[in-house]
Amino acid sequence: MIEITSTPIILVAILGTVGMILPIIGIAKKEKGSNSFYATIAFGALIASIGYVIYETVTDQLPPSALFSKDVLSNDSFSSLFAIAMLIVSIITTAGSFNFMKNHSHHAVYYSLILLSTIGMVLVAYSTDLVMLFVAWELMSIPTYVLAGFLKKNPSSNEAALKYFLFGALSSAIIIYGISLVYGITGSTNIGEVMAGLQQMDPSLMPLALLAAGMFIAGFGFKMGLVPFHMWLPDTYEGAPPTITALLAAGTKKAGFAAALRVIIMGTIALNVDWTLALGVIAVMTMTVGNIAAIMQKNISRMLAYSSIGHAGYILIGLAVAPFTVLGIQGSLFHVLNHAVMKGAAFIAIAGIVATLGITNIDKLRGLGRKMPVISIGLVISLLALAGVPPTSGFWSKLILFGAALDSGLPSWAPWLAIAGVLNSALSLAYYGWIIRKMYFEGETEKRIAEPKAIIGVMVFSIIFLVAIGVYPEPIIEFTRNAVPVLGFIASK
């Protein structure tokens, strides 16, 4: 008999109930309800959800490992970390939409889609069955296809949605093909049973097993924005509403890593395949392509899109060195949580700038530090954290990642990952510094204007989080350390 832990069910109940009720309320009110009415309801549901996860994480002794669980959904520190990260992103997105959506219609549907996509993201983190993982993946993805094109009168938004849908459908097809191969080989879709089946399979089936593993990496690689699966990402992030770009860049990418971590571990243990060098090469390619392309962008959303690709490369460093040191996965998990706040806050700051001034070109950001001081300082802190400048939380997660690559006993190529990471972080300061210079050292005659209050709230939260964790990172470091043994194969390292 299959048992399902109560935590994801409670989250689905909270978010799903509110997500289904909002459109009904919208129909009953004939879309006459104010944007803030629907936003407040969605915001409350998300706060209740993250409050429950944090309460359970703090008070309960979560199981040390769920990788071999027979359940469809299972709760552990690994799942809780990703759930918290993705719920933070959804909260930031909803808060930023208080002001951004004022001049747009269909508010009830908009917030309903955010909640439904959040359910999918959370279930991806808790899934220990490949079919459940795919169902959650689609529940996460399908609402975001609609949200990316929500500004249907904007050709760029329509283009963004179309590209996102086509590449998303392709990645889903690749993933389901991988699942079908695994099921054909092992007769099961439970990750624990699949691992046992792959270890006992006939050696003649190894090529099919490797093909399945490759399908998983390629399918999840699209969502993570890894090179060479990143082609859709800059255009989609530029054309989608900036609040939804925050959800995509800081939320759904994390779900991709949550899924990929389980599958990569599954392949590493069950197939006994050493693909760490391949992951290292992809990591270097991803961070280098992302940062070099970002320097050449004039649109700030597009620049941050390429920056997001670069950060996927940093996170991948941890996966590449994971079989050799515990610090690898710990650094990746820490950076996942940091990136959720850093990138989410940056895109919400852009949403506030767009809603107030209607600009996205970097050259037009002159004097923004005087026009919108709170949003500007929030954006600056986010950018500095993305670059890994102390005393921000981004410094610590990068330090752990690069330190893991330098850890003694690693293969000879691993230190080069740290060198590439440091050089790319220095390179990122060029385009982050360009934005800061435009905001604070140009346009000296600009006068202050009213800033959206909800955006200010997001900025205050992000500044406190990024600086507080930068000054005292121990609680998050301990949290990520507890999550590492869930991945099993490095628990004894």
N, C-alpha and C positions, 0 to 999 in steps of 0.2 A: 504493500500500500504506500502510495506516494504522500509524503507529508510536506507541507509548505510552511516556512516560518511566518510568524504573524506580522513582522515589520513591513515587508513589501505589500502585504494585503491591506494593512491599515493605511499605508500611503496611497495605494490605488483607490481605496474607499474614499479618502478625503479629497484627493485631487480629481478622481473620476466623477464623483457625485457633483462637485462644484462645476467641473468642466462640462458636464451634461446639462446642468440646470441653467447655466448662463445663457445659452441660445434660446432656451424655452422662455426665460424672463424677457430676453430681447424681442422675441416674437409677440409675447403678451403685451409688452409696452410699445410695440411697433417701432422699435429702435429709437424711442424718445428718451430713454434713460441717458444720463450724462456719462461721459467717459470715466470720470472719477468714481461713479457708482460701481461699474463693473470692475474697474481696476482695484478698488478697495476689497471687493469680495475675493478676487483672485489672489491678491496680496495676502489676505488673511489666511486663505487655504495653504499657501506656500509657507507662511510663517508657522502655522500649526504643524505642517509636515516636517520642516527642518527642526522645529523645537522637539518633536517626538524623537527624531533620529539622534539628536545631540543628547537628549535625556537618556535614551537607552545606551548610547555609547559611553556616557559618563558613569552611569549607575550599574549597568550590567557587565558581566564578564563574558564577552563575546567569544565564541569558539575559535581556537587557534588556526583551524584549517577547514575550508569548505570545498577544496578543490576536488576531493574524492567523494563528496556528498552524493547520496542517492536521491536527494530532493531535486525538484524542478527549480525552486528558488531557495536560497540559503543565506543566512545573515552572518556576517563576520566583520572584522575591522576593515578589511579590504573593501567590501561592499559599502560599508558605512562611510568611508572616506570619500569614495566617488559619489555617493548619494548626497553627502553634504556639499561637495564641490558643485554638483549640478543644480542642486536646489538654491544655492547662493546665486548662481548665474540667473536662474529663472526669477528669483526675487529682484535682482538688479534690473533685469529686463522689464519686469512688470512695473517697478518703481519709475524707471525711465520713461515708460509709456504713458504715465499720468499726464505729462505735458505734450509729448510727441504726438499722441493720438487725438488731441483736442480738436484738430482741424480735419479729422478724417472720420469716416462712418464705419458702421458694422463693428462697433466696439465689443459687443457680446461675443461674436464669433472670434474676434481677434484674441481675446483673453482665454476663451475656451480652447483654442488651438494651442496656446502656450502651455496650458495645464495638461492637455492630452499629450503633447510632445514631452513634457517633463515626466509624465508617467512612463513613457517609453525609455527615457534616459535612465531613470531610477531602476527600472526592471532589468535593463542591460547590466547594470552593476551587480544585481542580485542573482542573475541567471547562472545556473549550473547545468543547464540542458541546452543543447544546440538549437532545438526547435523553439524552445522558449526564448532563447537569445535572438533568434531571427524574428519571431513575432514582436518582441520588444523593440528590435531594431527598426522594423517597419512602422510600429506605432510612434516611434520617435521621429522617423524621417518624413512620413506622409504629411503630417501637419506643417512641417517646416517648408515643404514644397509650396504650400498655399501661402504661408506667411512671407516667404521670400518675394512672391509676386503680389503682395497685399495691396500695394499702390498700383492698382491695375490700369490707371490712366497714365502711368509713367512708363515709357518704353524700356528704360533701363531696368526697372523692376520686373517687367515681363520677361526680358532677356535673361535676367538673373535666375528667375524661377525656372525657365525652360532649360537652361544649361544645368542647373542644379538637379532638376528632375531627371534629365537624360543620364547624367553621370551617376546619380543616385540609383536609378533603376538598373544600370549596368553593374554597379557594385553589389546590389542586392541579388542579381542573377548569379554573379560569381560566387557569392557566399552560399546561396542555396545549392549550387552545384557542388561546392565543397562538402556541404552537409550530406548530400546524397551519396557522394563517394565514401564518406566515413561510415554512413549507415550501411552501405553495401558491404563494406569490409568487416565491420564489427557487429552489425545487427542491433546497434543501440545508438541513441543520440545523447545519453547522459555523459557528461564529460569524464566522470570517474570511470564508468564502464567502457567508454571509448578508449581511454588510456590503457586499461587492462587488456582490451581486445587488440589494440595495436601492438602491444608488447608480445602477444601470443600469436599473431597472424603469420600466415605462410610467407616466407621471405620473397616469394615471387610477386607478392602484392605490394612490395615496398614502393615501386614507382607510382602506383595509384595513391598510396598514402602520402607520398611526397607531393604529388600533384594537388591533393586535397589541402595540405598545409599551405602550399603556394597560393591556392585559391583564397584561403582565409586571409592571408597576409595582404594580397592584392585588394580583396573586397573591403577589408577594414582600412587599408591604406588610403583609399579614396576619401573616406570620412576624416581620417587623421590629417590629410593634406601632405602625405609623404611624397617626395620626388621618386618616381616620375608620375605619380597619380594626382598631381596638384593642379592640373590645367584649368579646372572649373572654378577654383576657389577665388582668385582675385576678381573676376568678373561678377561672380555671385555676391561677394561681400560688398563690392562697389554699388551694385544696383539694388540690393535688398534694403529695406528700411534699416537705419543704423541700429535701432533697438533689436531687431531680429538678427542683424549681423553679430551683435553681442551674444545672442543665444547660440548662433552657429559656431562662432569662433571660440567661445569660452565654455560652451555646454556640450554640443553634439560631438565636438572633437574629443572631449574627455570620455564620452561614451565609447568612441572608437578605440581609445587606448584601453579602457576597461575590458572590452571584448578581446582586443588583440593580446593583452597580457595573458588572459586565461588560455587562449588558443596557442600562443607561442610556447607557454609553459607545457601545455599538453603535448605539443610536437617534440619539444626538447626532451621530455622525460620518456614518452612512449616510443618515439622513433630513434632516440639516442643520436640525434643529428646535431652536429656542431655548426650552427649557422650564425655564430656570433660575429665572425668577420664580415659576413654579408650584411648583417644589421648595422655594423659599424660603418661600412661604406655608404649605406643608405643614409645613416645619420649625418655623415659629413656632407654628402651631396645635398641633403635637405636643408641643413642650416646654411650652407654656403649659397645655394641658389636663392633661398628666401631672402637672405640679407643683402646680397648683391642686387637683386631685382628691386628690393625696397628702396634702395638709394636713388633709383631712377624715377620714382613715382612723384607726381604732382598732386594727386588726389590723396587726402589723408586716409580715407577708408581703404583705398587700394594699397597704400603703403603699409598699413597695419595688417592687411591681409597677407602680404608677403612676410611681414614680421612674424605672423602666426605660423607660417610654414617653417620659418627658421626655428621657432620654439618647439615645433614637433621634432626637429632634429635633436635639440638638446634632450628632450625627454627620451628619445630613442637611444641616447648614449647609455642610459641606465639599463635598458633592456639588453644592449649589446654586451655589457660586462657583467650582467646579472649572474651567470653561472660561476663566476669567479669571486664575487664579493657581495655581501649583504647590502652594502652601501649603494649598489647599482639601482635596485628596485626602490630602495628607500628614497634616494634622490629623485627618481622619476615620480614617485607618489607625492613628494613634497612639492615638486615643480608643477604637477597637475593641479594641486590645490591653490598654489600661488597664482598660476596662470589664469585660473578661473576668475580670480578677483582682479588681477592686473589687466587682463585683456577685456574683461567685462566692463570694468570701470572706464577704460579708455574709449570703448565704443559708445558707452552711455554718455560720456562727455561730448563726443561727436554728435550724438542725438540732440543734446541740449544746444549745441552750437547751430545745428541745422534748424531746429525748431525756432530758435530766436533770431538768427542772422541769415539762415538759408545758404550757408557757404560750406564747401568741403575742400576747396583748393587751398593748398598750403600757403601760397603767396598772399591769400586774402586773410590770413590769420594775424596780420600785423596789428600789434597793440591789443591783442585779445586779453593779455594779462591785466590791462587796465579796464577794458570793457567788462569782462566777466572774471573777476579775480578768483572766486571760489572754484568755479569749473576749471579755470586755467591751472590752479595749483593742484587740483585733483588729477588733471591730465598729466602734469609734469611728474608728480609722484609715481603715477602708473608707468610712465615711460622710463623713468629712472629705475623702477623696480624691474621692468622688462629687460633693461640693460644689465641688471645685476649690480647696481651701485649701492654700496652700504650707506646708511643703515636701513635698508629696505629688506623685506622678506625674500625678494628675488636673489639677493646676494647669497643667502644661505643655501637655497635649493641648488643654485649653480655651483656653489662651493662643494656641496656633497656630491653632485654629479661628476664634476671634474676631479674631485678627490678620489672617487670610486675608480675612475679611469687610470689614476696614478697609483692605485693601491698595489702593494707588493704582491708578487706571485701571479700577476696577470700576464697574458701573452705580450710579446714584444710590440705589437701594433697598438695596444690599448692606450699608452700615453699620448699617442698622436691624436686620439679623440679629445683628450683634454686640451692639447695645444690648439686644435681646430676650434674647440668651443670657446677658448679664451680669445682667439683672434676674431671669431665671429661676433662675440660680445662687444669687443672693442669697435668692430666695424659698425655694429648697430648704433653706437653712440653718435655716429656721423649723422644719420637721418633723424634720430631722436633729438639731437642737439640742434638740428636745422629747425625743427618745429619750435623748440624752446626759444631759439633766437628770434624767430618771427614774432612770437607772442610777447616777449619781454624787452627786446632791444630794437624794435622797429615800431613805427606808428605812435610816436610820443604824444601826439595831441588827442588821442582817443579818450572819450569820457565813459564812465561806468554806466551800464544799463542794467535793467532788472533781469535777474537770473531765475530760471524755473526752480521752484522750491524742492520739487521731488528730485531733480537732478542734483541739487545741492546736498540733499540727504544721502544720495548714493556716493557722492564725492567725499563727504565727511566719513562715512563708513569705510570706504576704500582707503582713505588716508590713515585712519586709525588702525585698520587691519594690517596694512603693508608696513607701517612704521613700527607698530607695537610688536609684530612678529619679528621684524628686523632687529629690534632692540632685545627682545626676549623670545628666542625661537624654540626654547626647550620643550614647551607643551606640544607643538606641532611635530618636532623631531621625534618625540616619544610616541606620538600617535602613529606616525608613519613607520616607526620601528616595530610597533605592535602589528601593523598590517602586513609586514613583509613575510612572516612565517606562513601566512595563508597561501602563499604561492608554492609552499611545499619544498620544492627541490633545492632551495638555497637556505632552508631553515637551519640546517646543521653546519653551514659554512662558517 
